[in-house]
């Protein structure tokens, strides 16, 4: 599948899903204590490193962007979906949100103190994950922090309908060890890998990885 095709399919899917997605996921992270704790850890690491700007890449309606802002970070959101960005801007007018692709972030080299990809690498074809992680590495300053969240598994789930809307979108589940290897290949130092087992809320285990761009490149 070409980049243009999967990007267009993902963008159109989330544009179609805005209202239903917000109704289901639009609040902050009530009922997800581990997610909140790990985001708090991420924020603490960013602040300890100088509290540089943080990009919430794949921010959707901004529900996690606002959590990071409340944790004291200078955060802004980026999402492929103009519909999601429009909603985020209306809901959180004090925050900055921009349309963009994680394969080609419109950001200078070494400009971020942190980057969060909270369930947003899940639509990237497996063969393009290395390119995405290289782009994350490019935009992070030395010592910059990275946090990823994703569903754990080995399968690709395709949906042609969501919230009563026709879509054409793939969800790629991933193994933490595979992502760790890709992160190391991209030049990151690993800090923590966490897997939350199935808990009655999610249908699959959930993975979280914290990594850092080395303060001094070797």
C-alpha positions as CSV (number, residue, x, y, z in Angstrom):
1,X,0.0,0.0,0.0
2,X,1.3,3.4,-0.9
3,X,1.9,6.1,1.8
4,X,-0.7,8.3,0.0
5,X,-3.3,5.5,0.2
6,X,-3.0,4.6,3.9
7,X,-2.7,8.2,4.9
8,X,-5.8,9.1,3.0
9,X,-7.7,6.1,4.3
10,X,-6.7,6.9,7.9
11,X,-7.5,10.6,7.6
12,X,-10.9,9.9,6.0
13,X,-11.7,7.3,8.6
14,X,-11.1,9.6,11.5
15,X,-12.8,12.5,9.9
16,X,-15.9,10.2,9.6
17,X,-15.6,9.0,13.2
18,X,-15.2,12.3,15.0
19,X,-18.6,12.5,16.7
20,X,-18.7,8.8,17.7
21,X,-15.1,8.7,18.8
22,X,-15.5,11.8,20.9
23,X,-18.7,10.4,22.5
24,X,-16.8,7.2,23.4
25,X,-13.3,8.5,24.2
26,X,-13.7,12.2,24.5
27,X,-13.2,12.6,28.2
28,X,-9.8,12.5,29.9
29,X,-8.4,9.2,31.2
30,X,-11.0,8.3,33.8
31,X,-10.7,4.6,34.6
32,X,-7.1,4.3,33.2
33,X,-4.9,4.7,36.3
34,X,-1.8,3.1,34.6
35,X,-2.1,5.4,31.6
36,X,-2.3,8.4,33.9
37,X,0.7,7.2,36.0
38,X,2.9,6.7,32.9
39,X,1.9,10.0,31.4
40,X,2.8,11.6,34.7
41,X,6.2,9.8,34.6
42,X,6.7,11.0,31.0
43,X,5.9,14.6,32.0
44,X,8.3,14.4,35.0
45,X,11.1,13.2,32.7
46,X,10.5,16.0,30.2
47,X,10.5,18.6,33.0
48,X,13.7,17.2,34.4
49,X,15.3,17.5,31.0
50,X,14.5,21.2,30.7
51,X,10.7,21.1,29.9
52,X,11.1,21.8,26.1
53,X,8.1,21.7,23.8
54,X,6.2,18.5,23.6
55,X,4.3,17.2,20.5
56,X,1.2,14.9,21.0
57,X,1.4,13.2,17.7
58,X,-1.9,11.7,16.7
59,X,-3.7,13.8,19.2
60,X,-7.2,13.1,18.0
61,X,-9.7,15.4,19.9
62,X,-7.0,16.5,22.3
63,X,-8.1,14.5,25.3
64,X,-4.5,13.6,26.2
65,X,-3.0,16.9,25.1
66,X,-4.9,18.6,27.8
67,X,-3.7,16.1,30.4
68,X,-0.1,16.8,29.5
69,X,-0.8,20.6,29.7
70,X,-2.2,20.1,33.2
71,X,1.0,18.2,34.0
72,X,3.0,21.3,33.3
73,X,4.2,20.7,29.8
74,X,4.4,23.1,26.9
75,X,2.4,20.8,24.6
76,X,0.7,21.0,21.3
77,X,-1.2,18.5,19.2
78,X,-0.7,17.1,15.7
79,X,-3.2,14.9,13.9
80,X,-3.7,13.6,10.3
81,X,-7.5,14.3,10.6
82,X,-8.7,17.9,10.0
83,X,-12.0,16.9,11.6
84,X,-10.3,15.8,14.8
85,X,-8.1,19.0,14.8
86,X,-11.2,21.2,14.3
87,X,-12.8,19.5,17.3
88,X,-9.7,19.8,19.5
89,X,-9.4,23.5,18.7
90,X,-13.0,24.2,19.6
91,X,-12.7,22.2,22.8
92,X,-9.3,23.5,24.0
93,X,-8.9,26.9,22.4
94,X,-6.0,27.8,24.6
95,X,-3.9,24.9,23.1
96,X,-2.3,24.7,19.7
97,X,-3.4,22.0,17.3
98,X,-2.1,21.4,13.7
99,X,-2.9,19.0,10.9
100,X,0.2,16.9,10.0
101,X,1.6,13.4,9.3
102,X,4.0,11.6,11.6
103,X,5.9,10.4,8.5
104,X,6.9,14.1,7.7
105,X,6.5,16.3,10.8
106,X,6.6,20.0,10.0
107,X,9.1,20.6,12.8
108,X,12.8,21.6,12.9
109,X,15.4,19.1,13.8
110,X,16.0,18.7,17.6
111,X,13.2,21.0,18.5
112,X,11.2,19.0,21.0
113,X,11.8,18.1,24.6
114,X,9.2,15.3,24.3
115,X,7.0,13.4,21.9
116,X,3.9,11.3,22.8
117,X,2.4,8.9,20.3
118,X,-0.6,7.6,22.3
119,X,-2.2,4.9,20.2
120,X,-1.3,6.6,16.9
121,X,1.4,4.4,15.5
122,X,-1.3,1.7,15.3
123,X,-2.3,2.7,11.8
124,X,1.2,2.7,10.3
125,X,2.0,-0.3,8.1
126,X,4.6,-2.4,9.8
127,X,7.2,-1.8,7.0
128,X,7.0,2.0,7.7
129,X,7.4,1.9,11.5
130,X,11.2,2.4,11.2
131,X,10.7,5.6,9.1
132,X,8.2,7.0,11.7
133,X,10.6,6.3,14.6
134,X,13.5,7.9,12.6
135,X,11.3,11.0,12.2
136,X,10.6,11.0,15.9
137,X,14.3,10.8,16.6
138,X,14.9,13.7,14.2
139,X,12.6,16.2,15.9
140,X,13.6,15.3,19.5
141,X,16.4,17.3,21.0
142,X,19.3,15.4,22.6
143,X,17.9,14.0,25.9
144,X,14.3,14.3,24.6
145,X,11.7,11.9,25.9
146,X,9.5,9.6,23.8
147,X,6.4,7.7,24.9
148,X,4.5,5.2,22.8
149,X,1.2,3.4,23.5
150,X,-0.3,0.6,21.4
151,X,-2.3,-2.6,21.4
152,X,-0.2,-5.8,21.9
153,X,-0.6,-8.6,19.4
154,X,0.5,-10.0,16.0
155,X,-2.6,-9.3,13.9
156,X,-3.9,-6.6,11.7
157,X,-7.6,-5.7,12.2
158,X,-9.4,-4.1,9.3
159,X,-12.6,-2.1,9.8
160,X,-14.9,-1.0,7.0
161,X,-17.4,0.5,9.4
162,X,-17.2,2.4,12.7
163,X,-19.9,4.3,14.7
164,X,-22.3,3.7,11.8
165,X,-19.9,5.3,9.2
166,X,-18.2,3.5,6.3
167,X,-14.4,3.6,6.6
168,X,-11.4,1.7,5.2
169,X,-8.8,1.5,8.0
170,X,-6.3,-1.0,9.4
171,X,-5.3,-1.3,13.1
172,X,-1.9,-3.0,13.5
173,X,-1.3,-4.7,16.8
174,X,2.4,-5.0,17.8
175,X,4.8,-6.8,20.0
176,X,6.8,-4.7,22.5
177,X,10.1,-6.5,21.6
178,X,9.7,-5.6,18.0
179,X,9.2,-1.9,18.8
180,X,12.1,-2.0,21.3
181,X,14.4,-3.4,18.5
182,X,13.2,-0.7,16.1
183,X,13.7,2.1,18.7
184,X,17.3,0.9,19.3
185,X,17.9,0.8,15.6
186,X,16.6,4.4,15.3
187,X,19.1,5.5,18.0
188,X,17.0,5.6,21.1
189,X,17.9,4.5,24.6
190,X,15.1,2.4,26.2
191,X,13.9,3.4,29.7
192,X,10.8,1.2,30.4
193,X,8.5,-1.3,28.8
194,X,5.1,-1.9,30.4
195,X,2.3,-4.3,29.4
196,X,-1.1,-4.0,30.9
197,X,-2.9,-7.4,30.7
198,X,-6.5,-7.7,29.6
199,X,-8.6,-6.1,32.4
200,X,-12.2,-6.2,31.2
201,X,-12.0,-2.8,29.5
202,X,-9.7,-3.6,26.6
203,X,-9.9,-6.8,24.4
204,X,-6.1,-7.1,24.1
205,X,-3.1,-6.4,26.3
206,X,-1.9,-2.8,26.1
207,X,1.8,-1.8,25.6
208,X,3.6,1.3,26.7
209,X,7.3,2.2,26.0
210,X,9.3,5.1,27.4
211,X,12.6,5.9,25.6
212,X,15.0,8.7,25.2
213,X,17.1,10.3,22.5
214,X,20.7,10.1,23.9
215,X,21.9,13.4,25.4
216,X,25.1,12.9,23.6
217,X,25.0,11.2,20.2
218,X,27.6,8.4,19.8
